[in-house]
């Protein structure tokens, strides 16, 4: 009987932690986007890394993307414009700066992307 009580308590603690994580997601700015992994895998690796950088921030310019990916600003500018032409991103000019953001129509229901997660994934692939 004591073992069942301990198991119940563990499950209760896990449920509480999951609730806390869900609350954290709801407070993230920008909100994480959802996109199916199969859609994401249709992009070449170089463009996928750029897309994930933009998706993790919500909206950013080529310099910000370059600082996230570790590639040059000129390379990122080229990749960002390719993603715009392919329909994955939109771009808007704000004074002299072009800001890129994810097109919401690509959203589906599987993978959550946030800046912290992107940085962890990028660090693992850099090794």
N, CA, C and O atoms as a MOPAC input file, in Angstrom:
PM7 MOZYME 1SCF
protein

 N      0.81200 1    -1.18800 1     0.00000 1
 C      0.00000 1     0.00000 1     0.00000 1
 C      0.86700 1     1.26800 1     0.00000 1
 O      0.53300 1     2.26400 1    -0.64300 1
 N      1.96300 1     1.20900 1     0.72000 1
 C      2.86700 1     2.35800 1     0.78500 1
 C      3.44300 1     2.65800 1    -0.59200 1
 O      3.61600 1     3.82300 1    -0.95200 1
 N      3.74200 1     1.60900 1    -1.37000 1
 C      4.29700 1     1.80100 1    -2.71400 1
 C      3.29200 1     2.50200 1    -3.62900 1
 O      3.66800 1     3.37500 1    -4.41100 1
 N      2.02300 1     2.12400 1    -3.53400 1
 C      1.00600 1     2.77200 1    -4.34400 1
 C      0.86000 1     4.24500 1    -3.98700 1
 O      0.65700 1     5.08200 1    -4.86600 1
 N      0.96100 1     4.55800 1    -2.71900 1
 C      0.89100 1     5.95100 1    -2.29000 1
 C      2.06500 1     6.75300 1    -2.85200 1
 O      1.90300 1     7.89900 1    -3.27300 1
 N      3.24900 1     6.13500 1    -2.85100 1
 C      4.42800 1     6.81700 1    -3.38900 1
 C      4.28600 1     7.02600 1    -4.89700 1
 O      4.65100 1     8.07900 1    -5.41800 1
 N      3.75700 1     6.02400 1    -5.59300 1
 C      3.54500 1     6.14500 1    -7.03500 1
 C      2.53000 1     7.24100 1    -7.32900 1
 O      2.72300 1     8.05500 1    -8.23200 1
 N      1.45000 1     7.25400 1    -6.56000 1
 C      0.43700 1     8.28900 1    -6.74000 1
 C      1.03900 1     9.67300 1    -6.51200 1
 O      0.77600 1    10.59800 1    -7.28000 1
 N      1.83700 1     9.81800 1    -5.47400 1
 C      2.47000 1    11.10700 1    -5.17900 1
 C      3.41000 1    11.53400 1    -6.30800 1
 O      3.43600 1    12.70500 1    -6.68500 1
 N      4.18500 1    10.57800 1    -6.85000 1
 C      5.07900 1    10.87500 1    -7.97400 1
 C      4.28200 1    11.36000 1    -9.18800 1
 O      4.65000 1    12.35100 1    -9.82000 1
 N      3.20000 1    10.66700 1    -9.50800 1
 C      2.35900 1    11.07300 1   -10.63000 1
 C      1.75100 1    12.45400 1   -10.39800 1
 O      1.66000 1    13.26100 1   -11.32300 1
 N      1.35200 1    12.71000 1    -9.20300 1
 C      0.79300 1    14.02000 1    -8.86300 1
 C      1.85300 1    15.11800 1    -9.04500 1
 O      1.55900 1    16.19200 1    -9.57200 1
 N      3.07800 1    14.83800 1    -8.60800 1
 C      4.17500 1    15.80300 1    -8.77400 1
 C      4.49200 1    16.04400 1   -10.24400 1
 O      4.75200 1    17.17800 1   -10.64800 1
 N      4.47200 1    14.99000 1   -11.03700 1
 C      4.72400 1    15.11900 1   -12.47200 1
 C      3.64500 1    15.98300 1   -13.11600 1
 O      3.95000 1    16.85900 1   -13.92600 1
 N      2.39900 1    15.74100 1   -12.76100 1
 C      1.29000 1    16.53300 1   -13.31100 1
 C      1.44500 1    18.01100 1   -12.95700 1
 O      1.17900 1    18.88100 1   -13.78600 1
 N      1.87200 1    18.29100 1   -11.73900 1
 C      2.07700 1    19.67100 1   -11.31000 1
 C      3.19800 1    20.33300 1   -12.11900 1
 O      3.08100 1    21.49600 1   -12.50500 1
 N      4.27800 1    19.59700 1   -12.37300 1
 C      5.37500 1    20.14900 1   -13.17100 1
 C      4.94400 1    20.41500 1   -14.61100 1
 O      5.33300 1    21.41900 1   -15.20700 1
 N      4.14000 1    19.51100 1   -15.16500 1
 C      3.62600 1    19.71800 1   -16.52400 1
 C      2.75000 1    20.96600 1   -16.58000 1
 O      2.83500 1    21.74300 1   -17.53200 1
 N      1.91900 1    21.15900 1   -15.57600 1
 C      1.09400 1    22.37100 1   -15.51100 1
 C      1.95300 1    23.62500 1   -15.47300 1
 O      1.64200 1    24.61700 1   -16.13300 1
 N      3.03700 1    23.58100 1   -14.69900 1
 C      3.94700 1    24.72800 1   -14.62500 1
 C      4.59400 1    25.01200 1   -15.98000 1
 O      4.73600 1    26.17100 1   -16.37100 1
 N      4.98600 1    23.95800 1   -16.69400 1
 C      5.59900 1    24.12800 1   -18.01200 1
 C      4.59700 1    24.73300 1   -18.98800 1
 O      4.95400 1    25.60900 1   -19.77600 1
 N      3.35500 1    24.27800 1   -18.94500 1
 C      2.32500 1    24.83300 1   -19.82400 1
 C      2.09300 1    26.31000 1   -19.52800 1
 O      1.86000 1    27.09000 1   -20.45100 1
 N      2.15100 1    26.70500 1   -18.27400 1
 C      2.00300 1    28.12300 1   -17.92800 1
 C      3.15900 1    28.93600 1   -18.49000 1
 O      2.96100 1    30.05500 1   -18.96200 1
 N      4.37400 1    28.37400 1   -18.44200 1
 C      5.53400 1    29.06900 1   -18.99900 1
 C      5.37200 1    29.28300 1   -20.49800 1
 O      5.67500 1    30.36200 1   -21.00700 1
 N      4.89600 1    28.25900 1   -21.21200 1
 C      4.67200 1    28.39900 1   -22.65000 1
 C      3.70000 1    29.53100 1   -22.95400 1
 O      3.89800 1    30.28400 1   -23.90700 1
 N      2.67000 1    29.65100 1   -22.16300 1
 C      1.65700 1    30.67000 1   -22.44500 1
 C      2.19100 1    32.08500 1   -22.23100 1
 O      1.62100 1    33.03900 1   -22.76100 1
 N      3.27200 1    32.23900 1   -21.46700 1
 C      3.83200 1    33.57300 1   -21.21200 1
 C      4.96900 1    33.93500 1   -22.15000 1
 O      5.44000 1    35.07200 1   -22.12800 1
 N      5.42000 1    33.00500 1   -22.96800 1
 C      6.53000 1    33.28700 1   -23.88200 1
 C      6.14700 1    34.33900 1   -24.89100 1
 O      5.04500 1    34.31500 1   -25.44100 1
 N      7.05700 1    35.26400 1   -25.13600 1
 C      6.90800 1    36.26900 1   -26.17600 1
 C      8.11600 1    36.14100 1   -27.08100 1
 O      9.22600 1    36.30900 1   -26.57600 1
 N      8.01100 1    35.86800 1   -28.33200 1
 C      6.78400 1    35.54400 1   -29.05500 1
 C      6.31000 1    34.14900 1   -28.68000 1
 O      7.06700 1    33.34400 1   -28.13600 1
 N      5.06600 1    33.88000 1   -28.97300 1
 C      4.51800 1    32.55700 1   -28.72800 1
 C      5.24200 1    31.54900 1   -29.61400 1
 O      5.55300 1    31.85700 1   -30.76500 1
 N      5.51300 1    30.35600 1   -29.10200 1
 C      6.13500 1    29.33700 1   -29.95000 1
 C      5.21500 1    29.01900 1   -31.13000 1
 O      3.99000 1    29.02500 1   -31.00500 1
 N      5.83200 1    28.74400 1   -32.26700 1
 C      5.01800 1    28.36500 1   -33.42600 1
 C      4.96700 1    26.85300 1   -33.50100 1
 O      5.84000 1    26.16000 1   -32.97900 1
 N      3.96300 1    26.36600 1   -34.13700 1
 C      3.84300 1    24.92600 1   -34.35100 1
 C      3.97300 1    24.66300 1   -35.84400 1
 O      3.34100 1    25.32900 1   -36.66400 1
 N      4.79100 1    23.69700 1   -36.17800 1
 C      4.95400 1    23.31500 1   -37.57800 1
 C      5.25800 1    21.82700 1   -37.60700 1
 O      5.97000 1    21.32000 1   -36.74100 1
 N      4.72900 1    21.13500 1   -38.58600 1
 C      4.96400 1    19.69100 1   -38.64900 1
 C      6.41800 1    19.42500 1   -39.01200 1
 O      7.02700 1    20.16400 1   -39.78600 1
 N      6.95300 1    18.37100 1   -38.44900 1
 C      8.33800 1    18.01400 1   -38.72600 1
 C      8.53000 1    17.66200 1   -40.19600 1
 O      9.58400 1    17.93400 1   -40.77000 1
 N      7.51700 1    17.06000 1   -40.80300 1
 C      7.64400 1    16.69700 1   -42.22000 1
 C      7.76400 1    17.94600 1   -43.08800 1
 O      8.51100 1    17.94600 1   -44.06600 1
 N      7.03400 1    19.01700 1   -42.74100 1
 C      7.16700 1    20.26600 1   -43.49000 1
 C      8.55800 1    20.83800 1   -43.30500 1
 O      9.18200 1    21.28500 1   -44.26700 1
 N      9.04800 1    20.82700 1   -42.07300 1
 C     10.35900 1    21.39000 1   -41.76300 1
 C     11.46900 1    20.62700 1   -42.48100 1
 O     12.46000 1    21.22200 1   -42.90500 1
 N     11.30600 1    19.31700 1   -42.61700 1
 C     12.33200 1    18.50000 1   -43.27000 1
 C     12.37400 1    18.68700 1   -44.78500 1
 O     13.30500 1    18.21500 1   -45.43700 1
 N     11.37900 1    19.36800 1   -45.35100 1
 C     11.42200 1    19.63500 1   -46.78600 1
 C     12.43300 1    20.72400 1   -47.12300 1
 O     12.84100 1    20.86300 1   -48.27600 1
 N     12.83500 1    21.49300 1   -46.12000 1
 C     13.83700 1    22.54100 1   -46.34200 1
 C     15.23800 1    21.95800 1   -46.30300 1
 O     15.50200 1    21.04500 1   -45.52000 1
 N     16.15100 1    22.47000 1   -47.14100 1
 C     17.56500 1    22.08200 1   -47.03000 1
 C     18.10500 1    22.50500 1   -45.65700 1
 O     17.57500 1    23.42800 1   -45.03900 1
 N     19.14300 1    21.83800 1   -45.19100 1
 C     19.69000 1    22.09800 1   -43.85500 1
 C     20.03600 1    23.56400 1   -43.62000 1
 O     19.72500 1    24.11600 1   -42.56500 1
 N     20.68200 1    24.19900 1   -44.60700 1
 C     21.09200 1    25.59600 1   -44.42400 1
 C     19.87600 1    26.51000 1   -44.24000 1
 O     19.89500 1    27.40100 1   -43.39100 1
 N     18.82200 1    26.29300 1   -45.03100 1
 C     17.62300 1    27.12700 1   -44.91000 1
 C     16.82700 1    26.78100 1   -43.65400 1
 O     16.20600 1    27.65300 1   -43.04600 1
 N     16.84800 1    25.51300 1   -43.27100 1
 C     16.12700 1    25.10100 1   -42.05700 1
 C     16.70200 1    25.80100 1   -40.83100 1
 O     15.95900 1    26.25000 1   -39.95900 1
 N     18.02800 1    25.89200 1   -40.76900 1
 C     18.66700 1    26.54800 1   -39.62500 1
 C     18.27100 1    28.02600 1   -39.57300 1
 O     18.00400 1    28.56100 1   -38.49700 1
 N     18.23400 1    28.67900 1   -40.72500 1
 C     17.82600 1    30.07800 1   -40.79400 1
 C     16.36500 1    30.22900 1   -40.40100 1
 O     16.01200 1    31.12700 1   -39.63600 1
 N     15.51400 1    29.35200 1   -40.92500 1
 C     14.08200 1    29.41100 1   -40.60200 1
 C     13.85100 1    29.22600 1   -39.10600 1
 O     13.05400 1    29.94800 1   -38.50800 1
 N     14.53700 1    28.26900 1   -38.50200 1
 C     14.37500 1    28.02800 1   -37.06200 1
 C     14.83700 1    29.22700 1   -36.23700 1
 O     14.26500 1    29.52600 1   -35.18900 1
 N     15.87100 1    29.90700 1   -36.71500 1
 C     16.33500 1    31.10400 1   -36.00200 1
 C     15.26400 1    32.18400 1   -36.01700 1
 O     15.00500 1    32.81400 1   -34.99200 1
 N     14.64200 1    32.40400 1   -37.16800 1
 C     13.57300 1    33.40900 1   -37.25800 1
 C     12.37500 1    32.96700 1   -36.42100 1
 O     11.79100 1    33.76500 1   -35.68800 1
 N     12.01600 1    31.69100 1   -36.53800 1
 C     10.86200 1    31.17300 1   -35.79700 1
 C     11.07500 1    31.27500 1   -34.28800 1
 O     10.11700 1    31.48000 1   -33.54200 1
 N     12.30300 1    31.13500 1   -33.83800 1
 C     12.57100 1    31.20000 1   -32.40300 1
 C     12.42700 1    32.61300 1   -31.85000 1
 O     12.14300 1    32.78700 1   -30.66500 1
 N     12.61800 1    33.62000 1   -32.69200 1
 C     12.51700 1    35.00800 1   -32.24600 1
 C     11.18200 1    35.65900 1   -32.59300 1
 O     10.80400 1    36.66400 1   -31.99200 1
 N     10.47800 1    35.09500 1   -33.54700 1
 C      9.21900 1    35.68500 1   -33.98100 1
 C      9.40500 1    36.65900 1   -35.11600 1
 O      8.73900 1    36.56000 1   -36.14700 1
 N     10.31600 1    37.60900 1   -34.93100 1
 C     10.61200 1    38.60900 1   -35.96000 1
 C     12.03900 1    39.06500 1   -35.73500 1
 O     12.41600 1    39.36900 1   -34.60400 1
 N     12.84100 1    39.12000 1   -36.78800 1
 C     14.21600 1    39.59100 1   -36.63600 1
 C     14.79700 1    39.99700 1   -37.98300 1
 O     14.21500 1    39.73600 1   -39.03600 1
 N     15.95000 1    40.63500 1   -37.92500 1
 C     16.62900 1    41.04300 1   -39.15200 1
 C     17.80300 1    40.09900 1   -39.41900 1
 O     18.07400 1    39.20100 1   -38.62200 1
 N     18.49300 1    40.30400 1   -40.53400 1
 C     19.57600 1    39.40700 1   -40.94300 1
 C     20.72100 1    39.39700 1   -39.93200 1
 O     21.34000 1    38.35400 1   -39.72200 1
 N     21.01200 1    40.53000 1   -39.30500 1
 C     22.08200 1    40.59300 1   -38.31300 1
 C     21.75600 1    39.73700 1   -37.10400 1
 O     22.61900 1    39.02600 1   -36.59000 1
 N     20.51500 1    39.80000 1   -36.65000 1
 C     20.10400 1    38.99000 1   -35.50200 1
 C     20.15200 1    37.50200 1   -35.83600 1
 O     20.58100 1    36.69100 1   -35.01500 1
 N     19.71200 1    37.14500 1   -37.03600 1
 C     19.75500 1    35.74000 1   -37.45500 1
 C     21.20300 1    35.27500 1   -37.53000 1
 O     21.52300 1    34.16700 1   -37.09800 1
 N     22.07200 1    36.10900 1   -38.07200 1
 C     23.48800 1    35.75300 1   -38.18100 1
 C     24.10500 1    35.51000 1   -36.80000 1
 O     24.92600 1    34.60700 1   -36.63700 1
 N     23.71700 1    36.30400 1   -35.82200 1
 C     24.26300 1    36.09000 1   -34.47300 1
 C     23.74400 1    34.78300 1   -33.86700 1
 O     24.44200 1    34.15800 1   -33.06900 1
 N     22.54300 1    34.36900 1   -34.23000 1
 C     22.00600 1    33.09900 1   -33.72500 1
 C     22.62500 1    31.89100 1   -34.41800 1
 O     22.87900 1    30.87000 1   -33.77900 1
 N     22.86800 1    32.00100 1   -35.71600 1
 C     23.36000 1    30.84900 1   -36.47600 1
 C     24.88400 1    30.77200 1   -36.53500 1
 O     25.44200 1    29.70500 1   -36.79200 1
 N     25.55600 1    31.89200 1   -36.30000 1
 C     27.01300 1    31.90100 1   -36.38400 1
 C     27.53000 1    32.07100 1   -37.79600 1
 O     28.73000 1    31.92900 1   -38.03400 1
 N     26.64800 1    32.37300 1   -38.74100 1
 C     27.06800 1    32.60900 1   -40.12300 1
 C     27.10400 1    34.11100 1   -40.38400 1
 O     26.63800 1    34.90100 1   -39.56300 1
 N     27.65600 1    34.49700 1   -41.51900 1
 C     27.76200 1    35.92800 1   -41.81600 1
 C     26.38800 1    36.52700 1   -42.13500 1
 O     25.46000 1    35.82000 1   -42.52600 1
 N     26.28600 1    37.85100 1   -41.95700 1
 C     25.03900 1    38.54100 1   -42.21600 1
 C     24.65900 1    38.44600 1   -43.69700 1
 O     23.48000 1    38.30700 1   -44.02400 1
 N     25.63400 1    38.52000 1   -44.58100 1
 C     25.36100 1    38.45200 1   -46.01600 1
 C     24.78900 1    37.08400 1   -46.40600 1
 O     23.86100 1    37.00200 1   -47.21000 1
 N     25.34100 1    36.02700 1   -45.83800 1
 C     24.83200 1    34.68100 1   -46.11500 1
 C     23.40300 1    34.56100 1   -45.59800 1
 O     22.52600 1    34.04100 1   -46.28800 1
 N     23.17800 1    35.04000 1   -44.38900 1
 C     21.83200 1    34.95700 1   -43.81400 1
 C     20.83400 1    35.79700 1   -44.60100 1
 O     19.68300 1    35.39300 1   -44.76800 1
 N     21.25300 1    36.94500 1   -45.07800 1
 C     20.37900 1    37.78300 1   -45.88700 1
 C     19.93900 1    37.03400 1   -47.14400 1
 O     18.77100 1    37.08100 1   -47.53100 1
 N     20.88100 1    36.34900 1   -47.77000 1
 C     20.56900 1    35.54200 1   -48.95200 1
 C     19.56900 1    34.43300 1   -48.59700 1
 O     18.57000 1    34.25400 1   -49.29400 1
 N     19.83300 1    33.69700 1   -47.52200 1
 C     18.93600 1    32.60500 1   -47.10700 1
 C     17.55000 1    33.14000 1   -46.73600 1
 O     16.53700 1    32.53100 1   -47.08200 1
 N     17.50300 1    34.26000 1   -46.04300 1
 C     16.21800 1    34.84000 1   -45.64800 1
 C     15.39100 1    35.21200 1   -46.88600 1
 O     14.18900 1    34.95100 1   -46.94400 1
 N     16.04800 1    35.81700 1   -47.86100 1
 C     15.33600 1    36.17800 1   -49.09700 1
 C     14.87100 1    34.94600 1   -49.86600 1
 O     13.81000 1    34.97200 1   -50.49000 1
 N     15.66000 1    33.85700 1   -49.83000 1
 C     15.21800 1    32.61100 1   -50.44900 1
 C     13.95400 1    32.08900 1   -49.76200 1
 O     13.01600 1    31.64900 1   -50.42700 1
 N     13.93700 1    32.14100 1   -48.43000 1
 C     12.77100 1    31.67300 1   -47.67700 1
 C     11.54000 1    32.53400 1   -47.95500 1
 O     10.41600 1    32.03100 1   -47.95900 1
 N     11.74900 1    33.82800 1   -48.18800 1
 C     10.63400 1    34.70400 1   -48.55500 1
 C     10.08900 1    34.29100 1   -49.91600 1
 O      8.87700 1    34.16000 1   -50.08600 1
 N     10.98400 1    34.08300 1   -50.89300 1
 C     10.54200 1    33.67500 1   -52.22900 1
 C      9.84100 1    32.31700 1   -52.21100 1
 O      8.93900 1    32.07700 1   -53.01400 1
 N     10.24400 1    31.43500 1   -51.30700 1
 C      9.63200 1    30.11100 1   -51.19900 1
 C      8.31100 1    30.14500 1   -50.42900 1
 O      7.58300 1    29.15300 1   -50.40700 1
 N      8.00000 1    31.27500 1   -49.80100 1
 C      6.74700 1    31.39100 1   -49.07900 1
 C      6.79000 1    30.96800 1   -47.62600 1
 O      5.73900 1    30.77600 1   -47.01500 1
 N      7.98100 1    30.81700 1   -47.05100 1
 C      8.12000 1    30.42000 1   -45.64800 1
 C      8.15500 1    31.61900 1   -44.71800 1
 O      7.74100 1    31.52200 1   -43.56300 1
 N      8.64800 1    32.75400 1   -45.21300 1
 C      8.78800 1    33.96700 1   -44.39600 1
 C      8.16400 1    35.15800 1   -45.11500 1
 O      7.94300 1    35.13000 1   -46.32500 1
 N      7.88900 1    36.19400 1   -44.34900 1
 C      7.51400 1    37.48600 1   -44.92200 1
 C      8.57200 1    38.49400 1   -44.50600 1
 O      9.29000 1    38.29000 1   -43.52700 1
 N      8.66200 1    39.58000 1   -45.25700 1
 C      9.59900 1    40.63600 1   -44.84900 1
 C      8.90000 1    41.97400 1   -44.91000 1
 O      8.06900 1    42.23200 1   -45.78000 1
 N      9.26000 1    42.81700 1   -43.96100 1
 C      8.71700 1    44.17400 1   -43.88000 1
 C      9.85900 1    45.12800 1   -43.57500 1
 O     10.74800 1    44.83600 1   -42.77500 1
 N      9.81000 1    46.25600 1   -44.22300 1
 C     10.83000 1    47.27600 1   -43.98800 1
 C     10.40600 1    48.18100 1   -42.83900 1
 O      9.27100 1    48.65700 1   -42.79000 1
 N     11.33100 1    48.40800 1   -41.92100 1
 C     11.14100 1    49.35500 1   -40.83300 1
 C     12.32500 1    50.31300 1   -40.88800 1
 O     13.42900 1    49.95900 1   -40.47300 1
 N     12.10700 1    51.51500 1   -41.39400 1
 C     13.14700 1    52.49100 1   -41.74000 1
 C     14.14600 1    51.82100 1   -42.68800 1
 O     13.77500 1    51.47800 1   -43.81000 1
 N     15.38900 1    51.62700 1   -42.27400 1
 C     16.37800 1    51.02200 1   -43.16700 1
 C     16.50500 1    49.51200 1   -42.98000 1
 O     17.19700 1    48.84900 1   -43.75300 1
 N     15.86000 1    48.97800 1   -41.98600 1
 C     16.03000 1    47.57000 1   -41.64200 1
 C     14.88600 1    46.71500 1   -42.17100 1
 O     13.71600 1    47.08500 1   -42.06700 1
 N     15.24300 1    45.55800 1   -42.74300 1
 C     14.24300 1    44.58100 1   -43.16300 1
 C     14.04400 1    43.57800 1   -42.03900 1
 O     15.00400 1    42.97300 1   -41.56000 1
 N     12.79900 1    43.40500 1   -41.62000 1
 C     12.47300 1    42.43000 1   -40.58000 1
 C     11.74900 1    41.26000 1   -41.22000 1
 O     10.83100 1    41.43600 1   -42.02100 1
 N     12.17700 1    40.07500 1   -40.85300 1
 C     11.60000 1    38.84900 1   -41.38200 1
 C     10.78100 1    38.17500 1   -40.29200 1
 O     11.15000 1    38.20200 1   -39.11800 1
 N      9.66500 1    37.56700 1   -40.69100 1
 C      8.84100 1    36.83100 1   -39.73100 1
 C      8.22200 1    35.61900 1   -40.42400 1
 O      8.14600 1    35.54700 1   -41.65100 1
 N      7.78700 1    34.68000 1   -39.60200 1
 C      7.22200 1    33.42400 1   -40.08900 1
 C      5.80600 1    33.65600 1   -40.58600 1
 O      5.04900 1    34.42900 1   -39.99800 1
 N      5.46000 1    32.98700 1   -41.66300 1
 C      4.08900 1    33.03700 1   -42.18300 1
 C      3.24300 1    32.08000 1   -41.35900 1
 O      3.57700 1    30.90300 1   -41.22700 1
 N      2.15800 1    32.58200 1   -40.81100 1
 C      1.34800 1    31.78500 1   -39.89000 1
 C      0.62300 1    30.63000 1   -40.56200 1
 O      0.21600 1    29.69600 1   -39.87100 1
 N      0.44200 1    30.65100 1   -41.88100 1
 C     -0.27500 1    29.57700 1   -42.57300 1
 C      0.46300 1    28.25000 1   -42.51200 1
 O     -0.15200 1    27.19600 1   -42.67600 1
 N      1.77600 1    28.28200 1   -42.27800 1
 C      2.54000 1    27.04200 1   -42.21200 1
 C      2.32300 1    26.30600 1   -40.89800 1
 O      2.76400 1    25.16700 1   -40.74000 1
 N      1.65100 1    26.94900 1   -39.96400 1
 C      1.47400 1    26.33800 1   -38.65900 1
 C      0.64500 1    25.06700 1   -38.75400 1
 O     -0.37300 1    25.01700 1   -39.44400 1
 N      1.09500 1    24.06200 1   -38.05800 1
 C      0.30400 1    22.85400 1   -37.87100 1
 C      0.46000 1    22.43500 1   -36.42300 1
 O      0.66800 1    23.30300 1   -35.57500 1
 N      0.37400 1    21.16700 1   -36.09100 1
 C      0.20000 1    20.85800 1   -34.68200 1
 C      1.29800 1    20.07700 1   -33.99100 1
 O      1.02900 1    19.50800 1   -32.93300 1
 N      2.51700 1    20.00500 1   -34.50900 1
 C      3.42600 1    19.10400 1   -33.83100 1
 C      4.61200 1    19.72600 1   -33.10600 1
 O      4.72000 1    19.55000 1   -31.89300 1
 N      5.49600 1    20.43100 1   -33.76900 1
 C      6.74700 1    20.82800 1   -33.15800 1
 C      6.69000 1    22.25300 1   -32.63800 1
 O      6.32100 1    23.16400 1   -33.37900 1
 N      7.05200 1    22.46500 1   -31.36400 1
 C      7.12000 1    23.80600 1   -30.79600 1
 C      8.54700 1    24.31400 1   -30.90200 1
 O      9.49600 1    23.58800 1   -30.60600 1
 N      8.69600 1    25.55200 1   -31.32000 1
 C     10.02400 1    26.13400 1   -31.46700 1
 C     10.07100 1    27.41500 1   -30.64300 1
 O      9.19000 1    28.26700 1   -30.75800 1
 N     11.07900 1    27.54500 1   -29.82900 1
 C     11.28500 1    28.76100 1   -29.06200 1
 C     12.77800 1    29.05600 1   -29.07400 1
 O     13.57900 1    28.15000 1   -29.30400 1
 N     13.16100 1    30.28600 1   -28.83400 1
 C     14.56800 1    30.68000 1   -28.93700 1
 C     15.47000 1    29.81000 1   -28.07000 1
 O     16.53700 1    29.40300 1   -28.52800 1
 N     15.08000 1    29.51400 1   -26.83700 1
 C     15.90500 1    28.68500 1   -25.95600 1
 C     16.13300 1    27.30300 1   -26.55900 1
 O     17.24400 1    26.77400 1   -26.51800 1
 N     15.08500 1    26.72800 1   -27.11300 1
 C     15.19800 1    25.40600 1   -27.72700 1
 C     16.10200 1    25.47900 1   -28.95300 1
 O     16.91200 1    24.57900 1   -29.17400 1
 N     15.97500 1    26.54400 1   -29.75700 1
 C     16.81000 1    26.69400 1   -30.93800 1
 C     18.28000 1    26.77200 1   -30.54300 1
 O     19.12400 1    26.13600 1   -31.17500 1
 N     18.59300 1    27.54000 1   -29.51100 1
 C     19.98100 1    27.68300 1   -29.09000 1
 C     20.55500 1    26.35900 1   -28.61100 1
 O     21.72200 1    26.06200 1   -28.86700 1
 N     19.74400 1    25.55300 1   -27.91200 1
 C     20.21200 1    24.24000 1   -27.46000 1
 C     20.46700 1    23.31400 1   -28.64800 1
 O     21.47200 1    22.60300 1   -28.68100 1
 N     19.55300 1    23.32300 1   -29.62700 1
 C     19.71600 1    22.48300 1   -30.81200 1
 C     20.96000 1    22.91800 1   -31.58600 1
 O     21.73900 1    22.07600 1   -32.03200 1
 N     21.14800 1    24.22400 1   -31.74600 1
 C     22.30000 1    24.73200 1   -32.48600 1
 C     23.60600 1    24.36400 1   -31.80500 1
 O     24.58400 1    24.03200 1   -32.47500 1
 N     23.63100 1    24.42000 1   -30.47100 1
 C     24.84800 1    24.07300 1   -29.73100 1
 C     25.19700 1    22.60600 1   -29.91200 1
 O     26.37500 1    22.26500 1   -30.02400 1
 N     24.20600 1    21.73600 1   -29.94400 1
 C     24.46900 1    20.31200 1   -30.12400 1
 C     25.02100 1    20.03000 1   -31.50100 1
 O     25.91700 1    19.19900 1   -31.64400 1
 N     24.50100 1    20.71100 1   -32.53600 1
 C     24.95000 1    20.46500 1   -33.90400 1
 C     26.28500 1    21.13200 1   -34.19900 1
 O     26.93900 1    20.78100 1   -35.18100 1
 N     26.70100 1    22.07500 1   -33.38300 1
 C     27.96800 1    22.75500 1   -33.59300 1
 C     29.14200 1    21.87600 1   -33.15100 1
 O     30.27300 1    22.06900 1   -33.59700 1
 N     28.86200 1    20.91000 1   -32.27400 1
 C     29.92600 1    20.04600 1   -31.75100 1
 C     30.46200 1    19.06300 1   -32.75400 1
 O     31.35900 1    18.28200 1   -32.43500 1

